[in-house]
Amino acid sequence: MKSIGLYLLAASFFALPLQAQLTKPNATSTEQLMNSVQERNEHRAQSILHSYPIRNVGPVTMSGRVSDIAVHPDTARIFYVGFGSAGIFKTTNGGATMQPVFDNQGGAMGIGDIAISNSNPNILWAGTGENNSSRSTYAGTGVYKTTDAGNMWTLMGLEGTQHIGRIIIHPENPDVVWVGSMGALYSQNEDRGIYLTTDGGQTWKKTLFVNDNTGVIDLIIHPENPDLLWAAAWERSREAWNFVESGAGSAVYHSKDGGNNWELASDGLPTGATLGRIGLSISADNPDRIYALIDNQDVRKVESNNTGNRGLLADDFRDINSKDFLSLNNEELNQFLRRNGFPTKYTAIRVKEDIRTSTYPPSALADFLGDANAELFDTEVIGAEVYKTDNGGESWEITHDIALDNVYFTYGYYFGEIRVDPSDANTLYIMGVPMLKSTDAGKNWTPIAENQRIHVDHQALWINPKDGEHLLLGNDGGLYESKDGGENFIHHNVAPVGQFYTVNVDMDTPYNIYGGLQDNGTWKGSSRSTPNREQPWERLYGGDGMHVNPHPENSDIVYVGFQYGNYVRRDLSDGSSYRITPRHEVGEDRYRYNWNTPVELSHHNPDIVYFGSQRLNRSFDEGKSWKAISPDLSYNLPNGDVPFSTITTIAESPLSFEIIWIGTDDGKVQRTTDGGATWVDVSEGLPAYRWISEVHASSHDPSTAYVSLNGYRFDEFVTYVYKTTDFGETWVSVKGNLPDDVVNIVIQDPIQPQILYAGLDHGSYISLNDGKEWHLLNNIPNVASYDMVVHPRDLELVVATHGRSMYVLDVTAFHELVPRINESTTLFSLSDMRYSSRWGAQSVDYRDPFEPNFEALFFVQESSSRKRNQPTSSFEVVIDVKQDDASLYSTTMDVQKGFNTFHWNLWNPTTNSYLEKGTYTVQITNGSTTHEQSFEIK
């Protein structure tokens, strides 16, 4: 249960012991951040993987977190959708289809805000760095501008702002722009407040700065007088172990001179340390009226009117002495134990005997019940409140007498948006877990779309200024549209923007892909899926989907769960399931479970399950019973309101059941070589206290492992990837030429040990020489790659991105290339084709003929040297197709260094027909070097 008074007290004493044990690294400077962006751009321009075939397999069913919506002022058919970690998508047909328009800018794909100019709709501004201060909110690199409706974007500065709250464009002069910046999330900095440009972004002036923990989350402008603006300042401080989401710096400010000067306008609003995020909305119908949605973190004062028998509660045991405990009624005590899910071995008689023998104190019964996920919803804070002013902010008053329960719970920092109907000053909407609507200026509230199951956690809303019934709504489930004021919605789930945390695969044919998504549960889909066309995905479980493990011998058995260690074993064949989360013994330290608690099946017996808390737990019976096989493997640092010092990654060696590695969020790497009987801390030689995002045990050598670490939760964006070949006694960096960035995953190829795969916050990379040199996968956008797996049979790499769903690529070409890496040309194995008599046929006259598509993937060391106006004979690469040494087809091809793909429709110009069944040879000639492969048409 979260009480803000205790919460702030805990935060204040927590900082002292933590500082004594943990030295925080310096946050990455703006200069370092932009150098990294330049390095990323160079990788994208020079990568040898520019033409490597990669397919996106979706899903699109659930979409992903929307951060903002910007609609063309003249037509609602054209609008732009900003996503929390997927960039910007544009539609010109009212949402029937959407195309990305902000990929590969070098900076973050996280969008804080989008603004479109009313006077010139081809001009848009995008603020990078999502403004929802969540655990997967990425730092941006400033503000970007387009003058051609999103085709090209230019960085216009403010590189150090990291998270943009709001952008306002002057209604008549698009060169005048105001930007509200939240600044860094996990560190203090001064690049926050309000910035003003009057020359289209060439120069900027900071006009409001509160302090280095307080930024500006919202801005509004008077619809008739652009000299009048209001700003919402928000003070917050986030650490890996604690989040103070309110502070004395939170307030409303007002400018009367076009944003050059600001004064407080908070009379009547809550003030002080418990004021959190604030959202603002001004009425176009009555511009003197402004609404404010605030997150009030003060303690709710509630008097109990329960005079009946309430039964025993956990709090009853916190201060009770042993004598009084032993006098409790056994029936009531048993009811308490069963009602709260204690293991059946704990009965009133057993517990009283434990208390009598001082095995543990009575307070241990209350301590046993801690659940980090439940604490998100079990709240004593006031939460969401709506205030209004009818005098332009000179004074405010609350609009409602009733409490807005269950709108924010404890995490109001994640919401904060309020919108008033432009045509009716009394109609407004507030966004939280549900979205509520009021038609009487905020006095009474009703939830929208009660007859529909639209997604929860609402982030963005556009109300059509010409039709107040027409809404565009963005939430954690994507984009929705209503034509009746929120009574009914349609879901525009057409963009593959899933935010995956994890990925796994089964051994079906074709194999299925499994993944856990941010606030969209866990899903299963065919590896042959095509977004918006075929092979829909199936939902397996709810919540924030985390680790998922299908049984390799029976894909109907799946271990699946949600945040903070809540996992079950499901049988998809009959729908049965049982909870598998390990429970500590009463009197022991409570198990601490990470937000993304790792759960793994043994390589040697899939009925053996590993489960990480601060200890490693192992089950030999599919999660029915557990035994801790380690002590606390973390630093056991003090915790705030977020579980910390937890295991984040588990790696059992594929070569030995006795060898297990683990990593923790506070920087520990430990391993055992005797199945958990003894553990060795092998963290020395690695950067201290960084989050261990992955430990990967080699499938080629039992003493070899790879480790990725990240400093994201210190705002340290530095690449840390290491390798050991002696069980962790020593570590060497395999960063190579990777740009500085946060590393989420590193794995080794199961066939070729020289090949490594790494997922960073801004791209996916492959190394062909054990980390000496890395190459960017160009055909995956500049999006965070959270997890990767190579299918052991099909040899395909599956990449789980946190923003653009799943990508799949065949890695057999990498296996063939490694032994030929110094050859000038390599043609990779060709796939056989199935002959069809329908080649060249038209089903109807207005359709193009059906033609085969033959693809040949090859690698060259250098790009073509053809110059302008030279004949085609100067091309470096010649492609010949032969049968029995007779040439059937020959062409030349301009190529770039790296992987290239030759496409051909199998048309034989010598016979004026398509190739018949038979075996054919393809030759690639590059200078004096020729390499050939054969394929068969069956």
N, C-alpha and C positions, 0 to 999 in steps of 0.2 A: 504494500500500500504506500503510495507516494504522497507524503506530506511535505509541502514546500518549506515549512519552517525547519523540519529536520533535514530536508534536502539541502538547503543553503548552509545549515550548520555543518553537515557532513562535508560539503564541498570546501568549506573554509578550513577545517582541520585536515582534510585529505591532502591538500596541496603540500603541507609541511613534511610529513613523512615520505611522500612520494619524491619530493625534490631531493631528499637525503639519499634515496636509493637509485634514482633514475636521472641521468643527465640528458635532457632533451637536445636533439641535434638542432642546428640552425635551420630555419625555414629557407627554402630555395629563393634566391633573390630574383627580381624581375629580369635582370640582365641574364642570369643563368637560365631562367625559364625561356626567354626568347632565343637564346643560343640553341636550346634544345629544339625549339620549333624550327629553326633554320636547318638543324641536322635532320629532322624528320622530312622536311621538304626535299633535302638532297637525297635521302633514301628513296623517296617516291620517284624522283626524277631519274635515278640511276639504277634502280633495282633490276636484277636479272629476271625477276618473276613478273615482269610487266604484262606478259601474255599468257601466264600460266592459267589453265582452265580451272575455275572454281565455281561452284554452284551454291546459291542460297536456297535452303530447303524450308524456309519459314521458321516458325509458323506466323500467320497473320491473324489467327482467330481471336487472340486476346489483345493484340496491340501492346502499347507500353505507355509510360508516364508522359503526359502532355504538360508542358510548362507554360505555353502561351499560344494564343490564336490572334492573327492579324488579318483583317478582312478588307478587301478593296473597297474604297468608299463609294464606288459607283455601281458595283455589281457583287452580289453575294456568291456568285459562281466562282470567283477567284479569291482564294484565301491561302494563308500560310500557317502551318502548324509547327511550333517549336516543341521539341521533345527533350526530356531531361538528359538523355545521353545519346540521342540518335540524330542530332542535327535539325535541319529544317526541311519540311516537305511542302510542296506547292500543288494546289489543284486549280484547274481552270474549268472544271465541270461540276462544281458543287460537292466535291468529295467522292465522286464515283471512282476516280483514280487519283493517285498522288505520286509525285516524283520528287526525289531528293534534289535540293538545290544548294546545299551547303557542305557537301562532302569534301574532304581532303584540303581544308583550309590550313592545315598545319597545326592550328590551335585545337582547343577542345571541341567536341561535338555536343557538349552540354549547353543548352540555351537557357538564359535567364529571362530574356524578354525580346520581343520583336515589335517594332513600330513602323507603320506605313504612313507616308506623307499624304495628307488630305489634298494638298495643293498640287502634288505631282506623285501619283501612285506608283510610278516606276522607281521611286526612291524609297528604300527601306533601310532600317538599321537593325542590327542584331547584336545583342549583348551576350557574350559567352560566359559560361559559368552559371549553372543553374542556381536559382536563389532559394530553393528549398534546402535547408541545411541538414540534409540526411547523410547517412553513412556512405552512400554512393553518389554524392554530389561532387562533380569534378571541377577543378579550377579552370577558369577560362583564361584567355589571352587578350582581353580587351573588347573593343566594339568594332563592328564591321559594317560597311555601307555598300549598298548596290544602287546603281542608277539605271539599271536595265531590267528591273523586275526579277532579280534573283539569278540572272545568268552568270554574272561576275561579281565578286565581292572584293573589297579592299579594306585592309586593316587601317583604322583611323585613330589608333592610339589607346590610351588608358590601359596599357598592358598589365599593370600591376593590380588592377581592381579585382581580378579573380572571379567575383560573383556579382552579376548585375541584377539589381532589383527591378528597375523600371527605366524606360526610355520614353521621353515625350518630344515630339517634333512640333515646332511652331505651326499653327494651322495655316498660316499664310506665307511664311518664309522658311523653306526647308533647310536653309543654312543654319538656323537657330535650333539647337538641340540641347535638351537637359538629360542628364544621366544620373540615376541614383545607384550608387555602388555599395554593396555589402562588405567588400574587402575579403581578406583571407578567412577561411573557416576554422582552421586548426591552429592559427597563430595570430598574433597581434600585428597590425600594420597600419600605415597612415593613408593607404590608397583606397579610401572609402569616404562616403559622403555624397555631395552633389557636385557635379561637374557641368559646366556650361561652355558651349561653343557657339560663336556667331559667324563662323566662316566655314561651315560644313565639315568641321572636324580637323581643320588644319592646325588650330591651336585650341587649348582648353584652359579654363580657369576653375579652380575649386572654390565654390562659394559657400559651402556648409561642411564643417567638420566638427564632430562632437567629441569623440575620443577614439583610441585605437582598438577598441572592442565594439564600437557602435557604427553601423552603416545605415544606409537608406534603402529600405525595402520597397517603398511605394511612393509614387508621385502622381498628382492629378493637376489639371489645368482648368481654369475657368473657361467654359465653352464660348463665352462672348468677349472676355477681356484676358488676353494671353499674358498680361503683366501679373496676373494673380495666380499663384501656385501654392500647393500644399504638399508637404513631404512627411512621410512616416519614418522616423528613425527607430532602429531596433538594436538593442545591445544583447549580444549572445557570445558565449565562449564554449567551444567544444574541444574535448579531448577524447582519446580512445576509450577512456575509462569513466568519463563524466561529461554531462552536458548541462550547462547552466543556460537556459533558454530565455532568460529575462534579465533586466538590469535597469539601473537608474537612468541610463542614457536613452531609454526608449521614450519617445514623445512625438507629438505632432508639431510641425513648424509651418510657418506661413510667410510667403514673400509677396510684396506689393509692387516690386520693381523688376519683374521679369526674371526673378531668380538670382539677382545679384546680391541681395541681402535677405536674411531670414530672421524671424523672431518666433519664440514659442507661442503655440496656440493650443494649449492643452488644458485650459481651465475647465474643470469638471470631469476630466478623464482620470483614471487611476494613475498614480505616479509611484516611483520608487523601485526597489529591487525586484518586485514581483510583476512588473509590467513587461510583457513579452511582445511578440510580433503584432504589428498593426497593419490593417488594410484599409484603404480609403476609396470612396466613390462619390462623385459629385453629380447632382441631378442636372441634366440638360433642360428639363422642364421647369425647374426652380433652382437656379444656380446658387442661391444663398444656402440651400440645404446640402449638407455633406454628411455622409455616414462613415463611421469608423467601426471596423470589426477588430476587437482586441483579444489577445490571449492573456487572460488574467490568471497568473500563477499563484495568487494569494489563496490561503486556506479557506475552504468553504465552511461556514459556520452552520452546522446542522444539529438541531435538537431531536433526539430520538423520542418518538411517541409510542414505542413498542413496550407495552407493559406486560405482555404475555411471556410465556416460557420460550425464550429464544434459543435454548440449548447452549452447549459449551462452544465458545469461540476461541480461536488461536490466541488472541490477546489475553484471554483469561489465564494463560499459563506463563505469561512473561514475568509476573511478579509474585506468583503464588509460592509459598514455601512447601517443603516436602510433607510436613504434617498435614496441612490443609489438603494437599493433593491426595494423600492416602485416604482421606475421608470422603472423597467424591463418590457419587453413585456410580456403580459399575455399568449399569445400563446406559446412563447418559454418556459415560466415557467411551463405551463401545460405539455408540451412535456417532460420536465425534470422530473416532478413528475411521469408521467405515465411510462416513460422509465426506471425509477429506482424503480418501484414497490411500491410507496407510496400508502397507503390505499386510496380508491376513495374519501373519505370524504375530503382529502387534495387537494383542487383546488387552482389555482392562487389567486382567490378572497379570499378564506378562509385563505390562508397563509399570504397574504398581510395584512389582518385584524389583524391576530395574531401578526405580526411584528409591525403594527401601534399601537397596544395596549400593546406592550412590553410583550406579553405572553411568547415569547422566542426570542432569537437573530437570525439573518440570519444563523450564523454558525451552529445552531441546525439542519439545513437541511443536512449539510455534516456529522455531527455526527450521524445522524439517519441511515446512510447507512453502518455502520460498520458490517463486516461479517468475523469471524475468519477463516472460511473455505476458503473464497475467497482470504484472505490475504496470504494463503499458495501459491497461484498461481500468484497473482498480485505482481510482483516483479520489483524492480529497480536494484537489484544486478547483477553483471556480470555473476556469476554462473560458469558453467563448462568451463574449458579451458584445452587444451592439449599442453604439452611441450615435447621437445625431446632433447637428447644430443647424439652426435656421438663421444664423447671423455670420456666416462665413468663417466660423471657427473661433469666434470670440468667447463662446461658452458652449459646453457640451452637456447632454443629459442622456442617461440610459433610456432605451426605448421600451424595454420589456420588464415585467414584474416576475415572470417565471424564469427559472434557470434553464439554460440551453444545454440540457444534459446530453451526453454521448455525442456531441458534435466534435469536440477536440480530444476528449480523454486527457492523457498527460502530454500529448505531442502536438500542441497547437502550432509549433514551429513549422510544421509540415504543410500548413494550409494558409489562412490569412487573406483570402480573396473575397471581396464583396462587390456586388454590382447592382446599380439602380437602373431601372428601366428608363431609357432616355425620354420616353413619352409620358411617364407617370412617376412623379416623385415619391409616391407612396408604395410602389412595388419594387421590391429588392430581393436579392438572393445572397445567401452566405454559403461558403464552401468549407466543408470539413470532411469527416468520415461520411456522413450524409450531406446532401445539399438541401437547405431549407429555403422556403419562400414566404415572404410576407406581403400582404396587400394593404396593410394599414400602418405603414411607416415603421414597421419593426415591432409593433406591440404584440402581435400573435404570429406564430410560425407553423408551417406545415411542411413535411418532407415532400420533395418532388418525386414524380414517377413511382408512386407506391405500388402501382399495378404491374410494374416491370422490374426485372432484375438487372438494372444497370449497375455498373461497377461502382464501388465506393472509393473514397479518398479523392476529392475533387480539387483541381488546381487552377482551372482557367475557364472563363465564361465570356462569350460575346453575345450581346443583345442587339438585334437589328434595330438601328435608329429609326427605320421606316416602318417597322412592324415588331412591336414588343413581344409578340407571340413566338417569334422566330429566334431560336437560341442555338448556339454552338457551344458545346460543353467538352472540356478536356479533363480527364482524370487518369488514375493509374491504369485504367483499362483502355485508354485511347480516346478517340474522338466520337462524340455523339451529336445528333441534331434533333431538335424538336420544333414543330410548327404550331404547337398549341400551348405555349407557355410552360412547358415542362411536364405536362400530363403524360406524354408519350415521347419516346425517343427511338431513333434508328441509329445503328452502330456502324460507323464508317471504318471498319477494320480491314483496310486494304493495303496497309503498309507493313512490311516485315520489320517491326521495331521492338521485338521482344527483348527484355532486359534479363538475360540469363546469368545466374550465379554459377551453375554447374552443368556438366554434361556427362553422360554415360551411354553405353551401347549394349545391345543384347546379341545373341548368336542366331537369331532367326534369319531366314532367307526370303526376301532381302532383310537386312538387319534394321532394327528400329533404333531411333535416337531418343534419349531421355534427358530432360533438363528441368531444373528448378528456376522459376522466374520471380522477379521482384513483384510482390503483391498479386501474383497471378497463378500461384500454385505450381504444381509439377505436371509436366505433359510428356506424352509419348507420341512419336510420329515416325512414319517411314523415312528411311534414308533416301528414298527416291521421290520425296515430296517436291512439288512445284508450287510456290506461293500463288494463291488465287486461282489455281487450275485443278489440282487433284490431290489425292492422298491427305485428307484432313487429319489433324492431330487430335489426340484423346487426352482429356484431363484425368489425372490420377489422384490428385490431392489438392488441398487448398492452402491458404496462408501465403507467406513468402516461401516459395519452393526452394529447398536447399539440396543437400546431397541426395542422390537417388541411385539405388543399386539393384538392377534386375539380376535374378539368379541366372548364372550362365548356362545352366542345364534345363531350366524351366522358366521361360520369360513371364509366365503368369504370376510368379512369386517376385514381388518388388518390395524393397525396403525404401520407405519414402517418408518425408516429414516436412515440418516447417520450422520457423525461427526458434532459436534458443533451445535446441535439442529435443523438440517434440516429434518423435518418430514412431512409425508403426511398420509392421510387416503385413503386407496385403496379398491376398490371393485373388487375382483378377478373374479367375474362372468362376468363383462363386460369390465374390464381393466380401468375403470375410476378412477380418483384420484383428490384430491385437497390438497393444502398445508395447514398445521395446525399450523405452528410455530407462537407463539404469537409475536406481534410487540409492542414495547413501543410507547408511544405517542411522537410526535416531541416536543423537549424541555425537556423530561425526561431523566434520566440516561439510557444509552443504556443497553439492556438486555445482561447479560453475560451468555453464554451457555458453559457448560463443554464439553470436547471432547466426553464423553459418557453421554449426557444429558438424565436424567430420564423422562420417560413418562409412566403414569400408568392409567388404567381404574378403576373406582370405583367398589368396591365389591357390592355396593348396587344398582347401576344403571349403566350398562356398556356404556350408552351413555354419561356419565359424565367422562371427561378426566382431568387428572392433568399433568402439564408441569412445570419443574423446570428451573429457570434461577438463579438470586440471590434472586428472589421473587418466591412464588408459585402461579402459574396461574391455573385457573379452567374454564372449558367449560361445559355448560349444553346441548350443541347442536353438539356433535361429532366433536369439534374443529373448528367450523365455526366462533365462537366469543369467546372472552376470557375476564376474569376479574382477576386482581391480587388480591389475598385474603391474602396477607401478605406484610409487608415492606421488605426491604433488610434483609434477615435472616443470612447473613454471617458476618464476621468481616469487610468486605469491605476493605481489604488490597490493597495496590497499585499493579497494574498489570504490567508485562513486555510485552513480545510478545506472551504470552499464557494466555487465559482467566483464571482468578483465583477468589477466593471467590465466588464460584458457588455452587448451590445445586447438590448433587451427588446421593441422594437416597430419595425416597418418599414412605411412608407407611401409607395408610389409614387403620384404624382398621376394620377388618372384622365384628366386633361386634357393631360398632357405626359409622355412617356417620359423626358425629361431631368430632371424634378423628383422628388427622392426625399428623404424625411425619415426620420430614425431617432431613437430615444431609448434611453438606457442606464439600468441599475439604480443608477448613482452620480450621476444627475442631469443628464446631458448631453442636449441636443437639438441635432442637427446636420442641415444640409440641403445638397443639391447642386442646382444648376440646369443642370448640363452633363453629366448622366448619370454622375457619379462622378469626373470629372476633377479637380474641386476641391470642397472641403467648407468650409462656414462654420459655426462654433459660434454658435448663436443662443440659448444658455442664459441669457444676461444678461436680467434682468427676471423670471425665474422663481425660485421658492424653491430654494435651493441644496441639492444632494446628495440630493434626494428621488428615489425610484424613479419613472421615467417609465413609467407603466402603459399609456399609449396616445398615439400621435401619429396624428391622422386628417387626411388630405389632402382638402380640399373638392373635390367634383365640380362645383361651381358657379363657382369662381374659383381660378385657379392660385396666387395669392399668399396664399390663406387656408388656415389649418390650425387644428386644435384639439388641445390637449394636456391630458391628465390626469396628475397626479402624486400619489404617496401616501407618507406617512410611517409606514406600518404597521410597518416594521422598526425604527422608533425608538419604538414605542408612542405615536406622534403621530397622533391621529385627527382630522385637520383636512382640510377639503375644498379641493382645489386643482384648478380647471378654468380653462383660459386659451384665448384666441383671438388669432390674428395675422391681419392683412390685408395685411402687407407683407413676406412671406417670413421672418418671425421677427425683424425688426429691432425691433419693439415688441410687447408682449403686454398684453392687458387681461383681467381676470378676468371670467368668465361664471358665477361661483358663484351670483349672484342670491340667492334665499332658500333654497338648499339647506342642510340641517342639516350641522353639522360631522361628517364621517365620512370613511372611506377611499374614494377614487374608483378604480375599476378600469378603466372604459371610458367614452369619450365619442365619439359619432359624429353626423354630420349627415345629415338626411334627403336622399335622392337626388333628390327632386322639389321639395320646398319648403325653401329654405335657412334659413328662420326656425326650422325645427323641429330640435331637438336631442334626443338620447337619452343618458342617463347611467346607468351601473350602479355602485352603491355597495355597501359591505359590509352595509348593512341596508336595501336596497330599490332599486327601479328607478324612474327619474324621466323625465319628458318636459317639454320647454320648447317653447312655441309662439311665443316672441318672442326667439329667439337668446340664451337664458340669462338674461334679466332676471327671469323668474319660472319656477319649476319646480313640477311636479305629480306626486305619488306615484301609481304604478300600484297601487291598493289591492288588486286581486285577485291580486297576486303576494305571497306571504308576506314577512315581514320577514327576508329571506334575502339572502345576498351574490349580486349579479349580476356575473359575471366577464367576460362577453363578449356582444356584440350584433351583429346583422347585419340589414339590410333587404333582402328579396328583390327584385331589380331588376325582375322582371316581375310578380310577384303582389302586391307592395307589402305584405308582411307583415313585421312586426318579430319576430325570433326572439331570445329572451333565454335565455342559458345561465346558470343559477344554480348556485352551488356548494353544493348541498344539497337542492334540490327539482326537479332535472331541468330540462326545457325548457318554456318558455312561448311561445305564438304569439298575435299580435294583428294584425288588419287596421288599417293606418294611413291608409287613404284618407279616413276621416272627419276626421282631423287636416288633411289637405290641403284639404278643403272648408271647414273651420272658419276657417283662418287669414285668408282675405279677408273673412270675416263675423264676425270675433272680437268686434266691438262690437254686433252685432245681438242683440236680446233673445232670439230663438229661431232655431235652425237645425235643420231636418230633413235628415238625410243621405240620400244616394242609396239607393234600396231595391233589394233583390235580387229578381229574378223567381222565380216558383215553378212547379213542375211539377204540373199537375192530376192527381188520382188519383180514380178511381171508388170507391176503398176508404175514402175519408174517412168517418168515422163508423161503419165496420163493426167487428164483433168477430169475431176468429178463433175464439174459444170463449167461452162465457158467462162464465167466471170472469176474463176479461181485460178491461181497460178498452178502450173504443173507440179505434181508430187515428185521431188527429186531426192536422191540420197545425199548424205553429207559425210564424206570421208575426211577424217582429221588425222594429221600426222604431226606429232609434237617433236621438236628437235631443239638442240642447244648449240649456239655458236659463241666463240670467244670474243669476236669483234663485230661491230655494226658494219653495215654495207658502206662502201666508199663511193657510191654513185654521186655524181655532181650534176647540177642542173644542166640540161641540154645534152647530156651524154646519152649514147644509145643504151638500150637495155642490156647489151652484151657486157657492159661494165659492171652489172650486178655481180656480187660475190657468190651467191648461192644459186646453184642449178638443181632443179628437181626433175628426176626422170622416173617414169613408171614403166616397168618392163614385164614381159611374160616370155619365158624361154629365150632370154637375151634379145628379144625383139622390142624396140621402143614403141610404146603405145601413146605416150603423152609426155611432153617436156615443157617446162616453163622456168622462168627465173623469178626470184623473189627478193625484194628488199627486206633486210632483217635488222633487228637491233641486238646488241650484245645480250645474251641470256637465252631464255626460252621463247620460242616462236612456234606458231601453229600454221600449218598449211591446210587449207580447205579445198576440197575438190568434189564435184558432183558425179564423178565416175564416168563422165562422157568421153568416149574414145573418138577423137576427131578423124582418125584414119578410116574408121568404119561407119562413122555417123550413127553410133549407137552406144548404149550403156554397156559397161563391161558385163560379160557373162560369168557364170560360175567358174571358179578356178583359183589358182594360186598366182599371186603377183608380187613383184619386188619393187620397192621404192628406194631410190638412191638419192642422197643429198651430197652434192659436191661443193666444197668450199675451198677454192684455190686448187691445191694439189691433193686435198684430202677428200676421200669419199667414204661414206658410211651408209649401209643399207640394212633394211629389214623387210620381211615378207608378211603378207596377210592373205587371207582366203575369203573369197565370196562363196558362201555355202548355199 
